[in-house]
Amino acid sequence: MTRAKHSLKDQMYTLVFTNETAAGRLFDKTLIALILISLVVVVLDSAQHIRASHHTLLFVLEWIFTILFSVEYAARLYCAKNRRKYATSFFGVIDLLAVLPTYLALFFPELHALIDVRVLRLIRIFRVFKLTAYMQEYAHLASALNASRKKILVFLSFVLMIVLVMGTLMYVVEGPQHGFTSIPIATYWAITTMTTVGFGDITPQTDVGKLIASVMMLMGWGTLAVPTGIVTAEISRARGHRRHSQMSCPECESDQIDKQDRFCRDCGAKL
């Protein structure tokens, strides 16, 4: 009996936590579809006229998704090798947030007096983060960002120094009479200008201020390109490394196979 339980638990772990088998990949694809559809329901539910005319349908769909995601969360919690580690992990918290608001609204209606019901409904949008657990492209991007984090932090610190200096300079040149009432306000203007956002709520009036603004606009073009280049270089480096560590599937000839994989990620064939 104990062996059977362990066997069932191991099979569930392979199904819900890995995508090396055909069943595991089908499970992931099904979850992706459910997450996307549930997000559509959340977005539609936020529109007053749609919720008023289709309240019952949206209510039923939301409970269907909540029950399905609850079963998924319970299954992951059951077969996880370290339950506490999974429950407190990023994806464990996201899995819990995907179902918690609906139960809170049902079992604790008095919360509506403290929290706007829209907050409970819209917290369900956190389900979008569940997608990152099932798409390898997110993992590749996260790896590239992690590898380039020091370079990006150095770059951001340099940008912070520039906007602080330029904001202080604009505070001196323009002054409170033109809307630059303090250095923080002037720094806010410098950030919006350098990032090419330009809300227009604060604008320079003097010739010197307009010259400084023009210089910052031109600097903004180069500023946006630097972090993009850093992350792109890390992604290219990671792809080159993966090519050396991958092999092809003999059945479907997929090249998305790592040397440690036991099954093909595309067709599920045993390697």
C-alpha positions as CSV (number, residue, x, y, z in Angstrom):
1,M,0.0,0.0,0.0
2,T,2.8,2.4,0.9
3,R,4.7,1.6,-2.3
4,A,1.5,2.3,-4.3
5,K,1.1,5.6,-2.6
6,H,4.7,6.5,-3.3
7,S,4.3,5.4,-6.9
8,L,1.2,7.5,-7.3
9,K,2.9,10.5,-5.7
10,D,5.9,10.1,-8.0
11,Q,3.7,9.9,-11.1
12,M,1.8,13.0,-10.0
13,Y,5.1,14.8,-9.5
14,T,6.3,13.9,-12.9
15,L,3.0,15.1,-14.4
16,V,2.6,18.4,-12.7
17,F,6.2,19.5,-12.1
18,T,8.0,18.3,-15.2
19,N,7.4,18.5,-18.9
20,E,9.6,15.6,-20.0
21,T,6.7,13.3,-20.9
22,A,3.9,13.7,-23.4
23,A,1.4,13.7,-20.6
24,G,3.3,16.4,-18.8
25,R,3.5,18.6,-21.8
26,L,-0.3,18.1,-22.4
27,F,-0.9,19.1,-18.8
28,D,1.2,22.3,-19.2
29,K,-0.6,23.2,-22.5
30,T,-4.0,22.7,-20.8
31,L,-3.0,24.9,-17.9
32,I,-1.8,27.6,-20.3
33,A,-5.2,27.5,-22.0
34,L,-7.1,27.7,-18.8
35,I,-5.0,30.6,-17.5
36,L,-5.5,32.6,-20.6
37,I,-9.3,32.0,-20.7
38,S,-9.6,32.8,-17.0
39,L,-7.7,36.1,-17.6
40,V,-10.2,36.9,-20.3
41,V,-13.0,36.3,-17.8
42,V,-11.3,38.6,-15.2
43,V,-10.9,41.4,-17.8
44,L,-14.5,41.1,-18.9
45,D,-15.7,41.0,-15.3
46,S,-14.0,44.4,-14.8
47,A,-16.3,46.1,-17.4
48,Q,-19.5,47.3,-15.7
49,H,-21.8,46.8,-18.7
50,I,-20.5,43.3,-19.5
51,R,-20.7,42.2,-15.8
52,A,-24.3,43.5,-15.6
53,S,-25.5,41.7,-18.7
54,H,-23.5,38.4,-18.2
55,H,-23.2,38.3,-14.4
56,T,-24.3,34.7,-14.1
57,L,-22.1,33.3,-16.8
58,L,-19.0,35.1,-15.5
59,F,-19.8,34.0,-12.0
60,V,-20.1,30.3,-13.0
61,L,-16.9,30.5,-15.2
62,E,-15.0,32.0,-12.4
63,W,-15.9,29.3,-10.0
64,I,-15.1,26.6,-12.5
65,F,-11.6,28.1,-12.9
66,T,-11.2,28.5,-9.2
67,I,-12.1,24.9,-8.5
68,L,-9.7,23.7,-11.3
69,F,-6.8,25.8,-10.0
70,S,-7.6,24.7,-6.5
71,V,-7.3,21.1,-7.5
72,E,-4.0,21.9,-9.3
73,Y,-2.7,23.7,-6.2
74,A,-3.7,20.8,-3.9
75,A,-2.0,18.3,-6.3
76,R,1.2,20.3,-6.3
77,L,1.2,20.6,-2.6
78,Y,0.5,16.9,-2.2
79,C,3.3,15.6,-4.5
80,A,5.9,18.3,-3.8
81,K,9.1,16.9,-2.4
82,N,9.3,19.8,0.0
83,R,5.8,21.2,0.7
84,R,6.9,24.1,2.8
85,K,9.5,25.2,0.2
86,Y,6.9,25.0,-2.6
87,A,4.2,26.8,-0.6
88,T,6.5,29.7,0.2
89,S,8.1,29.8,-3.3
90,F,7.2,32.5,-5.9
91,F,5.1,30.1,-7.9
92,G,3.5,28.6,-4.8
93,V,2.4,32.0,-3.7
94,I,1.1,32.8,-7.2
95,D,-0.8,29.5,-7.3
96,L,-2.4,30.5,-4.0
97,L,-3.3,34.0,-5.1
98,A,-5.0,32.5,-8.2
99,V,-7.7,31.0,-6.0
100,L,-7.7,32.9,-2.7
101,P,-9.7,36.0,-3.7
102,T,-12.8,34.0,-4.8
103,Y,-12.8,32.1,-1.5
104,L,-12.3,35.3,0.5
105,A,-15.2,37.0,-1.2
106,L,-17.4,33.9,-0.5
107,F,-16.5,33.0,3.1
108,F,-15.6,36.4,4.5
109,P,-18.2,38.9,3.1
110,E,-17.4,41.3,5.9
111,L,-14.1,42.0,4.1
112,H,-16.0,44.0,1.6
113,A,-16.4,46.7,4.3
114,L,-12.6,46.9,4.6
115,I,-11.5,46.2,1.0
116,D,-13.3,47.2,-2.2
117,V,-14.7,44.1,-3.9
118,R,-12.9,45.1,-7.1
119,V,-9.6,44.5,-5.3
120,L,-10.5,41.0,-4.5
121,R,-11.6,40.4,-8.1
122,L,-8.6,42.0,-9.8
123,I,-6.1,40.1,-7.6
124,R,-7.0,37.2,-9.8
125,I,-4.9,38.9,-12.6
126,F,-1.9,37.4,-10.8
127,R,-2.7,34.2,-12.6
128,V,-0.8,35.7,-15.5
129,F,2.4,34.9,-13.6
130,K,1.5,31.3,-13.7
131,L,2.3,31.3,-17.4
132,T,6.0,31.8,-16.6
133,A,6.1,28.4,-15.0
134,Y,5.1,26.6,-18.3
135,M,6.9,28.5,-21.0
136,Q,10.7,28.0,-21.4
137,E,11.0,31.4,-23.1
138,Y,10.2,33.1,-19.8
139,A,12.9,31.0,-18.1
140,H,15.5,32.0,-20.8
141,L,14.6,35.7,-20.4
142,A,14.8,35.4,-16.6
143,S,18.2,33.7,-16.9
144,A,19.4,36.5,-19.2
145,L,18.1,39.2,-16.8
146,N,19.7,37.5,-13.8
147,A,23.1,37.2,-15.6
148,S,23.1,40.9,-16.6
149,R,21.7,42.2,-13.3
150,K,25.0,43.8,-12.2
151,K,25.5,45.6,-15.5
152,I,21.9,46.8,-15.4
153,L,22.3,48.0,-11.8
154,V,25.4,50.0,-12.7
155,F,23.7,51.5,-15.7
156,L,20.6,52.5,-13.7
157,S,22.8,54.1,-11.0
158,F,24.5,56.1,-13.8
159,V,21.1,57.2,-15.2
160,L,20.0,58.1,-11.6
161,M,23.0,60.4,-11.2
162,I,22.3,62.1,-14.6
163,V,18.6,62.8,-13.8
164,L,19.4,64.0,-10.4
165,V,22.1,66.4,-11.7
166,M,19.9,67.6,-14.6
167,G,16.8,67.9,-12.3
168,T,18.8,70.1,-9.9
169,L,20.1,72.2,-12.8
170,M,16.6,72.7,-14.1
171,Y,15.4,73.7,-10.7
172,V,18.0,76.4,-10.6
173,V,17.4,77.6,-14.2
174,E,13.6,77.5,-14.3
175,G,12.6,77.9,-10.7
176,P,9.2,77.6,-9.0
177,Q,7.6,80.2,-11.2
178,H,7.7,77.7,-14.1
179,G,6.5,74.7,-12.2
180,F,9.9,73.4,-11.0
181,T,8.9,73.9,-7.3
182,S,11.5,71.5,-5.8
183,I,14.4,69.2,-6.7
184,P,12.2,66.1,-6.5
185,I,9.7,67.6,-8.9
186,A,12.5,68.7,-11.3
187,T,14.0,65.2,-11.0
188,Y,10.6,63.7,-12.0
189,W,10.6,66.0,-15.0
190,A,14.1,64.8,-15.9
191,I,13.1,61.1,-15.7
192,T,10.0,61.6,-17.9
193,T,12.1,63.6,-20.4
194,M,15.0,61.2,-20.5
195,T,12.8,58.2,-21.0
196,T,11.0,60.0,-23.9
197,V,7.7,59.8,-22.1
198,G,7.1,63.6,-21.7
199,F,3.7,64.0,-20.0
200,G,3.8,67.7,-20.6
201,D,2.6,68.6,-17.1
202,I,5.9,70.5,-16.5
203,T,7.7,72.2,-19.4
204,P,10.7,74.5,-19.5
205,Q,10.0,78.1,-20.4
206,T,13.4,79.7,-20.7
207,D,15.8,79.2,-23.6
208,V,18.5,77.6,-21.4
209,G,15.9,75.2,-20.0
210,K,14.7,74.2,-23.5
211,L,18.4,73.6,-24.4
212,I,18.8,71.3,-21.4
213,A,15.6,69.5,-22.3
214,S,16.8,69.0,-25.9
215,V,20.0,67.5,-24.7
216,M,18.2,65.1,-22.4
217,M,15.8,64.0,-25.1
218,L,18.8,63.1,-27.3
219,M,20.4,61.3,-24.4
220,G,17.2,59.4,-23.9
221,W,17.5,57.6,-27.2
222,G,20.9,56.1,-26.2
223,T,19.7,55.4,-22.7
224,L,16.9,53.1,-23.9
225,A,19.3,51.1,-26.1
226,V,21.8,50.2,-23.5
227,P,19.8,47.8,-21.3
228,T,18.3,46.2,-24.4
229,G,21.8,45.5,-25.7
230,I,23.0,44.1,-22.4
231,V,20.1,41.6,-22.1
232,T,20.3,40.7,-25.8
233,A,24.0,39.9,-25.5
234,E,23.2,37.6,-22.5
235,I,20.4,35.8,-24.4
236,S,22.7,35.3,-27.4
237,R,25.4,33.9,-25.1
238,A,22.9,31.6,-23.4
239,R,21.7,30.3,-26.8
240,G,25.2,29.6,-27.9
241,H,25.8,27.6,-24.7
242,R,22.6,25.7,-25.2
243,R,23.5,24.6,-28.7
244,H,26.6,22.9,-27.4
245,S,24.7,21.1,-24.6
246,Q,21.7,20.0,-26.8
247,M,21.0,17.0,-29.0
248,S,18.3,16.1,-31.5
249,C,15.4,13.7,-30.9
250,P,15.7,10.6,-33.1
251,E,11.9,10.4,-33.6
252,C,10.8,14.0,-34.4
253,E,14.2,15.5,-34.9
254,S,13.5,18.3,-32.4
255,D,16.6,20.2,-31.3
256,Q,15.1,21.4,-28.0
257,I,16.6,18.5,-26.1
258,D,19.2,18.8,-23.3
259,K,21.6,16.0,-22.6
260,Q,20.0,15.3,-19.2
261,D,16.5,14.9,-20.6
262,R,15.0,11.4,-20.6
263,F,12.1,12.1,-22.8
264,C,11.6,14.4,-25.9
265,R,9.9,17.7,-24.9
266,D,7.9,17.8,-28.2
267,C,6.9,14.2,-29.0
268,G,7.5,12.5,-25.6
269,A,9.7,9.8,-27.1
270,K,12.1,8.1,-24.7
271,L,15.7,9.1,-25.3
